[in-house]
Every structure is written in C-alpha cells, then in structure tokens.
C-alpha cells in the first residue's frame, strides 16, 4: 500500500545504490533459497510434467454417449463398451443434466444431456434418469437464444440436429422448432454445403461425422488417421465403427475407453496441444527456469512431430490448424530450432489468414497466437510480415468492438492478454513485466476449453502453477527490495536510478542473479554520471582524454585550468568508477572463482575510448552486455571480443540501440510524432536481424547461447525506453517492483 501510494503521486522511491549494509543482509539468503512450499510445488509440477504422454483431458459426456451406443461387433446385441454406459449412469448432475459440473453453458449442457438420454433410452435402462434429463431440456432449451455464438461447441450446428432426429425416432419428447433451433439448422445447412470435399481431402468435417447424412465410407476410410480415429474424435469414430465395423476404429475406441475407465474425452490424443501450451504457460508465468530438463523434453517432442505443413493438437495428423502451428513455431524458434515460416502459407489467401486451410473463419486465440508467432520473424520473411499486419488489425478491430470472446476457450481474461500484446510489443516486453500482468490473466483451474463439449486440460491450466508462480514472483520481488535497499522516499525529479534498476530487475529477475542486476544498474549510472560531468560546456575533448588517460594509467600534465578547478569532483568520479569495477570483480571472484579485473577494465577502456570521441552512446549496449556476461561468469578471456559471431552481435546491437536512443531523444525533443503502434522500419528490421543472430545457430557458431541471449535482453530494454513515455514506465515500475501479487 505505502509503495503504491507513493508511486501513484509520482513520488518514486530512491535507491541508495552503494548501501552495502543491505546487499549482504541475512534476509538475502532467506529469499535466494526457495521456501519449503515452493520446493514442494516444484516436486509436484515435475511429477506432472514427467507423466505427460498423449494428454490429460477431461471426459466428455456427449462423446461417451456415442461410444455407449456402439453394439457388440460380434452380434450379441449388447453394448460393445458397457463401461461407457456405466459412466453415463454414474455421472448425471443433480439438476438432471450431464456436462461440466463447475460451469453452466446451455449449448454444452443441452447437447451432453440429450446424447446421454438417447444412449440410456436406446439400451432401455434407467428411465428415471432419462426423465430427469428431459425435464432439464424442457426447462433450459430457451437459454440457447441468450448465449454467445462464439461459445457454441465445435460442430454443434451439425451434431445437435442429428441428435434431435435420433431422439424423435426413439419417441422422446424433444423441443419443437424454437428461434434458436431455426438458427442452428441454418448453420447446419451452410456447413453441409462443403460436405462433398470431405470425401476427397482431410477437413475438420471428419471431426463431426456423426451428424452427417449420405456418407461414402469407402472414400472416408482412406482419410482415417494412423491411430484409427477420424480426426481424433471418439464420437465421430464411434459413428464410423457403427457404419463400417472397421477394426482400426474399434481398436482406437477400445484403447481410450480403457484409458479413461469408460468415459472418453471429446478429442484424443491432445499430446502436441498439451506439450506446447505447458511450455508457453510456464514461461509466461515466470517459473520455466525450475523445469529446464522437462521443458527441453517437451520442445524436443514438439519438433519430433513438426511438419513442413504445420501441426494440429495431435501428432501424425492429416489436418493442421493455425493455432497449434503458430504456438509450435514460436516455441521452436525461440529454442533455436530451424523452422520455416512457409508453414503458414496454407492458412493464407489474398492477405487473409484463417484457422484451417479451406475455411473462411478466424478465432481470437488463433489470431492472437499467429500475432505472437509473427513477432519472432527474421529478415525477409514476408509471410510473417503479412501475418503480423492481418492479426494485429483483426485483434485491434475486435478489441475496439469489445468482441474478444473466443470459440476455443473460456479464459479468465483473454481481452487482457490481447490488450497486453497490442500495447506492449514483444520487442519491448520485459520478462517480469509480462509475468506480472499474466499472473492476473491466467485462470488456473477455472479456464475451460471449447471442443465438441467443454473440457479441461489439467496440465495446461491449474492452480498449482498459479500458486507457485505467485510465490516465486513475490519471493523475487522481496529480494529486489534487499538488492539495493529500496527504502528511501523523496520528491526528486531524478528517477533515472530507479528506472535503471527496474530495467535490470524486470529483465534479469532470478534471485541467484542479484549480482548481474547490480552490475547492470551500476554500469548504467556510472555511464550517466561520467557523461553528465563531462558534458559541461567548460570541459573540452582534452579534458575527456585526460580522464581516459588516467583510467589507462597514462601520465597527463593536468595543465587544463578547468580540470584543475574540477579536480576534486573529477577524482570522485574516477574513484567511483575504479572502486565499482573492483567491487564487481570481487563479486565475480567470490561467486565464480574467476579473476575478472582484466575483463572489466578492458570493457570499460573500449567504451571510454569511444566516449572521448563523442561516441559513448553508440557502444553503450555492448558495455552493458559485457558487464552482465562477465559478472555471470560467462567470460573466460578477452579473446571473446575477437570472436566473429560476437563481433557481429556487437555491431548489430550497437547500431540498433543507437537508433533507438535517437528515436527516444527525438520523441522527448518533440521532433518526431510519438506513434505507439510502431517505431521505424529501420529499427524493426535491425531487431529482426538481431533476433536471427541470437536464435539461429550459424555455421561454426560455437558462441555460448546465454552470451548471445544477453544481447537480446539488453536490446529489448533500449526498445522499451524508446517506446514508452515516462508516465507509462512509472506505472509499469509500480506494478512490477512494488505491487505484491495476491
């Protein structure tokens, strides 16, 4: 509360940068080492990730009902899957319906319920349960008119009319033609106009065969998936088994009925979906570092089943979707895998992108994840440029109309996720800032996905991740207070110190990397201090040279009068510089048992030599990168400076950050229009070039991956400062550094 109130009034806390009484406080050790609860949660999550196979997903009453309808293939007249019938009997809800017990969706409950009534009636069992179900339908059918069409289950317009016809054949009293029913039939007729193509090529209609008339099974069996299913749909496959007695259909259903103890999910497997979304979720929640081996396994799994046409929710599919393809592409590229953007071509026509090839519709999450994938584009990847423009405009327009409901998920705050992506470009999105917002957007156990019915993915959305992420965030935040003693409050206008620390802490946030944050912040402040001191009009280039000479231990006449008059202040700056470098080297010696005095001195000497010629800003980013890598123990000798790939990274990063500083200064001076949608084409193209250097493994590139990533980490902070105005940065500082997550 106190921190927040102060920040709201722009009375920002001041950091006593050199208060060593706090940096070695015993509290630090308590925070660096995770609490017992975090340790326990890590073990629980590791066990969850270690047991991933084809996907953990909730059971669908609708699909279970279709499986229960299958008669014994040997002709006994009994159910082929009696355990599925038992599941229906045992899982009716108190109000007489079937479906997700924790959320009410009329479409979902009504379709699940009608399917279960049909299954029980077909086997002439449990008439009282059937009657309870029919009463529920009668009382709730009108609610279909009030629900958002975006939350209609996949294929509802095909499947539900089919159920109505089956119910009438069983002499069940089902609702007559209401306005909602007429709309559903209209949608069905539109969808069935595309029925002919489904006999020729794999399409999403294979997922809803149970609602289709006049099917040519000889042709359709040619489009069967490797596992025997029809596009991984138990209900569609159950219907196919009834019509064809196909052995592969039978084997697929037998396997999943056994796995799920009678009940079956609405789609299975969901292995790629689960592996992709788990990685993304852990990263956005800021806890991926605890699970590096498990994430490595997940990413390798995704790549194993990646194809040049993209992927869908399950491996070995003949149909691909833009959502899974975009998410998989982004994760693989971010982890250094070579993936080509041509995978998106089948989803594009005349600049418009769709969820499935051959369709004409979009979904919020599909376009959101396409937008996120387009953010990691390399130079000359036009398809990703087109994808970014289309998805950005689609999301922006729907956001302005307050139409960000999605047909694939009921998420806690999808509009918030989209809003963050549109207002904070990925180039400017600092890791801890993104996590701070995502902790409020992630729904945990409450997030529900929309398939043929509502379903839950426990390993993707759960409160265990959320609890651990909140504990971890607050743990890191508490250490930030200790880092530099955020304790003094004042009304000074100079907030650069706090901004410098915020940029470091929001980028390198882990407790064990405290010294890297400290080195980054002190380097930034020292550069500012030296630059400001010598920017005085009374000081000349010769004065700068004298300062540099002293740093390099060269003699100087010190005959300049202004330098003599400023000698005391000048020596204070020199003492601060040399003392800080000695302190940073001592820290590295303690942590890594490496003597880094030479490396620190060499890095600063390179910067000072350029600075004395008025080019300090041009190589500032490289100095920060070097400081972080030396402090982190990734610097074994000065020979690294000469590494060709390192030199290329340095050149690109320096040029990029110089452009960003110019852009930032022109905005502050009012010489350019401040446009928060983009900076310049030049800057974005340089970011793409840097991204390619960091994420791609060039031939003979033996440069440490963490060394390369440091360039991107630092560049994003320059982009962030150039992009946002001071008031927005103050809001972000308040939220990231001072607001505890509850």
N, C-alpha and C positions, 0 to 999 in steps of 0.2 A: 504494500500500500504506500509506504513512505517513498520508496524509489519511484513508483509510478506517478504519484502526485507531483513530485519534483520535476520529472521529465515532461509531464503534461504542460507545465508552465515554462518549458524550455530552460529550466534551471538545472542544467545537466551536471551529473557528478563529475568530479575531477579525480584523476588517478595520480596518486603520488608515485611517479614512475620508479623512483630509486629508493623506495621504502623497503629495505631488505628485512626489516623486522617482521614483515608479514609473509614474505615469499618463502621463508623456511619454517613457518608456523607448523606446530604439530597437527593442526587441523588439516593441513595439506595431505598428510599421509592417510588420514581417515577418509578423505574424499577420493584420492587416487585409487585406493583399493575398493572395489565394488562392495556394496552392502551384502549381507547374507541373503536378503531377498532377491537382489539382482543375480547373485550366484545361483540360487535355486531356480530362478526363471530361465537363466541360460541353459541349465541342465534340462529343464522341461522342453524348451524350444529345440535344443539339439536332438532330443529324443524324437520330437515330432518330425524334424527335417530328415532325420536318419531313417524314418519309416516310410518315406514317400515312395509310392510306386505308380499306380495308374490314376491316382487322385482320390482324395477323401471328399465325398459329396453326400448330401442328404438324400433320403428316399423320396420318390415321387409316387403319390397315391394313384395318379392317373396312369402312369406307365405300369405300375404294379397291377392295376386292374386289367389292362390289356394282356399282360403276361398270364394273369389268372384265368383269362378267357380261353387260353390255348387248351385244346383237348389232347388227351394222350395220343401220341403219334402212332402207338401200336393198336389203337382202335378199341380200347376198353370202355370208352365213354366217360371216363373220369378225367379230372384235371391233370394236365401234364405237370403242373407246378402247384401242388396243394399248399405248399408253404406260403405262396403268394396270396392265396385265398385266406389263409390264416392271418397273414399280416393285415389284410383289409379288416377282418373281423376284430382284430385287437387294437386297431389304431383310429377308430372313429372318435371324433371330438365330442365334448359334452353337448354342443348345440346341434348335433346330428350330422355335421359336415365332416369332410376329410380335407386335409391340407396342412399348411404351415400353422402350427398352433400359436405362434407368437406375433403374427401379423395378419390382418384381415385384408385380403384383396378379393373383391367379388368375382372377378374373372377366374382367379386361381381356385377359390373355394368351390365355385359352382361347377367348373369342369372336373375337378378332382372328385367331387361328390357324385355327380351324375355317372361318371365312369365306374365308381365303386358300386353304386346301386345296380348298374347294368351287370356287373360281374356277379354280385350276390344273387340277383334275380335269375340270371342265366343258369346258375347251379342250384336254384330253388333252395336257398339257405338263408337263414336269419332275416325273415320277413319284417320283424320289428325294427331292425336296423335300417332296412330299406325304407320303411315308412317314415322313420325319423329323418332320413336323408331327403325324402320327397317333401316333407314339411319344410325343411330348411330351404329347399329350392324355391318352393312357392312363396316363402316369405322374403326371399333375398334376390330373386331374379331381376327385379326392377332396379337394383343397385348397379347393374351393368351400365345403365344410362349415365350414371354420375361419375364413373371412373375415367381417369385419363387414358386415352387410347394408347399412349406411349407405354403404359404398364400392362397392356394386353399381352398375355403369354405368347411365345413364338408359335405360329401355326394355329392359333386359337380359331381364326376365321375359317379354317379348313376342318379342324378336328371337332369343334363343338357341334356344327350342323350334322356331322356324321353320327355323333353320339345321340343327338335328338332323334334321328331316323331309327337308330338301333333301339332306343327307348320306346318309341311308338310301336315298333314291331313286337316288343315284349309287353304291349298293352299298358305301359306305365303312363301315368298322368304327368305329362311334362308341359311346361309353359307354352301358351299359344304365341302367335306372332306379335310380339311387342315391337315398339320402335327400335329398341336396341337389337332385337333379333333380325329385323329387316336390314339394319346396317351391317350386321355380321354376314348375312347371306350375300349382300352386295360385294363385300370384301372377298368373300369366298369365290364368287363368280369371276372377279377380276384376277385372282390368283390362279384359278384353274385355266385361264386363257393361255398360260405358259406351260400347261401340262405336257404337251407333245414333246417339248425339248427335253424333258426329264428322261425320256426313253433313250436319248442319244448321248447326252453328256451328263456327268455328275452335277447336280444342282442341290440347293437346300431343300427342294421339294422331296428329296429322298428321306428327309428327316420327318416327313409327315404323311407317309404312305397310307396310314390307317384312315385318313379322311378322303382318299382319292377314289373316284369311280373309274371303271374301264381301264384297268392297268394291264400292260403287256408284260407279264412276268418273265418271259423268256429273254426279253431285252433288258429288263431291270436287273436280273440276276448277274448280268455282265458288269453292272456298276456296283456290285456288292463290295464292301470294304474287306481288307485282308482278314480281319478278326471275325468275319461272318455277319456283321451287322449291316444295317442300312444307315449310313452316316451316323453311326454310334448311338442310334435311338432305340432303346428297348421296346417302346410301343410300336414303332414302325417295323422293327424286326419281328415282333410277335405277330403282327398282322401278316407279314410276309411268310412266316412259318405256317400260319393257318392256311394260307392260299397255296403254298408250294411244297410243304413238308421238307424244305431244304435242310440238309444235315448241318451245314455251317451255321445257319440261323439257330438251329436247336442247340448247337454247342456253345454259341455266344450267350444265349439266354441261360443255359444251364450254369455256365460259369458265373454270371453275375448274380443269379438267384442264390447260388451257394455262397458267394462272397458277402452278400448283403442280407443273408438269413431270411429270404422270402421276398422282402421288399426290393425294388430296383429303383435306381435314380432316373432322372429324365434324360440323361445323356451319360455315356460311359464308353471308353475312358475319357478322362479330362487331364491327362498327365502333363501335356505341354502348357495348358492353361495354368495348372497349379504351379509348375516349376517356374514359369515366367513371372506370375503375379507374386509369388512368395519372395523372389529376389527383389522385385520392384518395391514391394511393401517394406521389407526390412531396410532397404536403402533409404527410402523416403522417411521412415520412422527414425533413422539415425542410429540404428543398432546393428548394421551389417557387419561392423568390424568384429563383433563377437562370434561370427559364424562364417569366417572366411573359407574353411575347408568345405562346409556344406554348400555355400554359395558357389564355390568353384565346381563342385559336382553338379549342381543344378544347371549352371551355364554350359558345362560340357554336354549335359543331357540335351539341352535345347539345340545345341549345334549339331549333335549327332543326328537329329531328325529334321534339321533345316533343309529346305529345298530351294532351287532357283525360282520356284513359283510362290514361295512363302509357305505358310503353315496354317493349321487351324488349331482347335483346342486339343486335338488328339494326334498322336503320331500316325504315320502311314495313311494319310487321308488323301482322297481324290479331289476334295474341295478345300479351298483356302479362304480365310477371311482377313479383312484388313486390320481388325483389332489385334488378334494374336500375332499377325505378321509384323505389324508396327511395333508392338511391345518387344517381340523377339528380336527384331532388327536393332532396336535401340540398345537392348541389354547386351547383345553380342558385340556390337560395335564399341560400346563403352568398355567392354572387357578385352578389346584388342583383337577380336576375331574379324577375318576378312569376309564381309558380306556386301553384296552389290545392291544398289537401290533399284535395279530393274525388277525386283520382286513386286514393286508397286504398280508396274505397268498394266497388269490385268485388271486393276481396280480403277483405272483412269480412262476417261474418254472425253476428248474435247475440253480438257481442263477441269472436269468434274470427277470427283472420287466417290466411290460407293463402297458399301460394306462387303458385298460379294460380287464377283465378276458376273456380268449379265443382268444384274439388278439395277434399280434406279433410286434406291433409298440410302439415307445416311442415318447414323445414330450418334448421339452426343459423345459417348465414350469412344466409339470408333474414330470419330474425327479428332477428339481430344488426344488420343494416343497416336494418331497419324501426325498431329501437330508436334507432339513430343518427339516422335521419331525424326521429323524433318529438322529438328534443332541440332542434330548431330551430323549434319551434312558436311561433306568435303567439297573442295572446289570443283566446279564444272559438273555438279550433279543436278541437272536441270529438273529431273523428275521430282526431286526433293524440294527444289525451289517452288515448283508448281504446287506440290502437296502442302507446303507451308502457307502459300497465299490462299489456297482454297480453304484449308482447315481453319486458318485464322479468321477469314471472313465469315465462314459458316458459324463458328463459335461466337464471334463478336455479334453477329446479327441476331442469333438466337438468345444470346445473353441480354441484348437490348430489349428483346420482346419478352423476357422472363420465361423463355421456353427451353430450359436446360434439363427437363426430365429425360430419362433415358429408357430405351426399350430393352436394355440388357441388365440393368442393375437398379435397385432402390438403395442408393448410398446416402450416408448421413448428410454430406454437404458437397455434392457434385458441383453445384454452382460456385462454391468456394474454391474448389480445385481448379475449375476452369478460369475463374477470376484471377487466381494467383498466376496461372500460366500466361494469361493475356496481359497482365500489368507488370509482371516481373519476368522479362525474357530470360531464357536459360543461361545466356552468356553472362547475365548479371545476377543469377540466382545463387546466393551463397548457401552452402550446405545446411548450416544451422538455422538460417532464416527459413528455408523451405521446410525443415523439420518442425520448427516452431508453429508454423501455420498448419502443416499436415496433421499434427497431433490434435488439432481441433476439428479437422475434416474427416479423419479416419473413424469409421463407425464401429470397428471391432465386431463383436458378436451380433450387432444389430444390422449390419449390412446384408442385404438379401439380393441374390441374383435372379434374373428372369430368364427362364428357358421355356420349355413347354409348360412347366409349372414353376412356382417359386422354389428356389433351392439355396442351400448354404454351402460354402466352401470353407470348412473349419480351419484349414491350414493357411488360408489366404486372409480371412477376416476373423479375428478372435481377440478377446480381451487380454489374453496372455501377452501377446505382442504389445498391446497398448499399455498395459501396466508396466512392463519392463521399459518401454520407450519413455514413459513419463518419469519413472525413477531415474533412468540414465540421464535424461535431459536436465532434471533438477540437480542431479549429482554434478554434472559438468558445470552447470551454472553457478553452483555454490563454490566450485574451485576457481571460477573466473573472479569471484569476489576476492578470494585469497591471493590470486596471482599477483595483482598489483595494488591491493589494498583499496578497493573501491569504497571509500569511507568518507572522503571529504566532499562537502557540497558547497557550491558557490554560484555566483551570478555572472562570472566572467563570460565574455562573449566567445573566448577562445575555446572551442570544443574539439580542436584537431587531435588532441591527445586521446580523447575518448573515442573518436571516430577511428583513429589508427588502431587502437586496441580492439574495437568492435570488428573491424575488417579481418584482423588476425584471428580473433576468437570465433567468429562466425564461419571461418574457412578451415582452421585447424583447431578443432574443438575438444579432442580427446584429452582426458586428464593427464595421461602419460606424456603428452606433447607440450606440456606447460612451457618448457624452455624454448621451444620453437616459436610459440606465441610471443614470449618475452623478447626474443631476438628480433623478430619481425617488427614489433612495436617500437623497440628502442632504435632500430635502424631507421625507421621512418621518421621518428622525432629528431634523431641526430642529423639526418639529411636536411630536414626543415630548419633546424637551428643553425647549421653551418651556412645554408643558403641565405637565410634571412640576415644573418650577421654581416655577410659579405655583400649583400645587395645594397648596403648603404651607399649613397652617391659619393660619399667621401672616400670610399675604398676603390682601388684600381685592380686591374688584372695582375699587376706586380704584387699587390698585397695577397691576392689569392695564391700566386705562385710561391710566395714566401711561406704561406701556411702549408702548402703541399710539400715544399722542400723540407720543412721541419718534420712533417709526418714521415717523410722518407729518410730522415736523419742526415739531410744535406745541410751544410752551413749556409747562412744567409747574413747579409750585412745589417739587416733590420734598420736600414737608414731612412725608411719612409716615415715621415712625421706622423701621418695618421695612424700608422701601425703602432708607433710608439705610444701615441695617446690612448690607443685601444688595447695596449699590450695586456693589461690585466684581464679584460674580458676575452681577448683572443686566447690567452693561455687557459682560461677557464673552459673554453670550447675545446681546446686541444686536450686538456686533462680529461674532460668528459668523454671525448672520443677514444683516447687511448685507454682510459680506465674501463670504459664499457667493453671494448674489444678484449681486454684482458679478462674481464668478468665472463664474457661469452665463451672465451676459450677455456676458462677454468671449468665452467659448467659442462662443456663438451668432454673435457678430460675426466671429470667425475662420472659422467653418465656412460661414455663410450670408451674410456681409457685411450683416447687419441689426443695427441698434441696438435691443435689446430691453429695455433698462433700464426703460423706462416700463411695458412689459407685465408684467415680473416684479414690479415694485413694485406695480402695480395689482392683480395676482392675490393677492399677499400681504396687501395692505391690505384687500381684500374678506374674506379669511379671518380676519385679525386682528380686524376689526370684529365678526364673528360670534363669534369665540372669546372676546372680552372679555365677551360676554353669556352665556357658558357654552354656546355652540352650535358650537364648533370642529369637533367630530366630524361634525356634520350637513353640513358643506361641505368636509370633508377630501378626499373623492374628486374633487370639482371642482378643488380646488387642485392635486392630482397631475396630473389631465388637462391643466390649463392649463400646468403646468410642462413636461410632455412635449411638448405641441404647440408651445410657444414655443421650446424647445430644438431641436425638429426643423425649425424654420423655416416652420411652417405658420400663423404668427400675424403678420399684416401690420399690424394696428392693434387698439386696444382696442375698436373698433366691433363686433368679432366677439362680444363679450359680449352685445350687444343683439340679435343675430340670433335671430329667433323659434324656429327649429329648434334652435339652440344652447341657448337658454334652456330649451326643453322637455327636451332631453337632460340638461342640468344638473340640472333639478328631479327627473326620474325617477331619475337615477343617485344623487343625494344622498339621496333618500328610500330607495332600495333599500339603499345602503351603510350608512345609519343603522340600518335594520332588521337588517342582517347584523351590525353591531357589537353591537347589543343582544342578538341571538341568541348571539353569541360570548361576551359578558360573562355572560349568564345560564348558559351551559354551564360557564364557568370558576367561577362562584359556586355552582354546584350547584343553581340554582333551576329548572332545566328538565332534562328527560330528554334525554341525548345520543343522538339517533337518526340513524345514518349512512345511512339509506335516503332521507331527505328532510329538508329544513328545514321551513319552514312554507308553507302555501298562499299566504299573502300575499307572501312573498319570491319564490316561483316565478312568481307572476302578475306581479310587478314586473319580474322578469328577462325574461319573455315580452314585456312592453311595451317594455323597453329594446331587446331584440333586434329588434323590429319597427321601432323608430325608427332603429336603426343600419343594418339590412339593406334596408329599403324606401325607395324614393325617393318622398317625399311631394310633392304639388303645390307648385311654386315652391321646392322644396328644392335650393338651389344650394350647400349646405354641402359642403366637401371630404370625400370618402369616408374618407380617413385620419384626419381630425379626428373624425369620428363613431365610427370603429372604436376610437379611443383610449378612449372612454367604456366600451366593452365590455371592452377589455383590462384596464382598471383595476378595473371591477366584478367581473370573474372572480377577481381576487386577493383581494378582500374576501370573496367567496363561499368561496374556498379556505381562508382563515384561519378563517372561521366554521365550516366543515365538518369540518376535520381537527384532531385533538388534537396537542399539541406533539411527542410521540414519533413519530407518523407523519410530521409535517413534517420532523423531523430525518432520518428515513430517506430521504425524497424529496430533501432537501438533499444528503445523502451521495451518492445515486445520480446526481443531476443535475449538481452542481458539482464533485464530486471523483473519481468513478469514471470512468476513461478507458475509452472503448469499444474493444474488441479485435476 
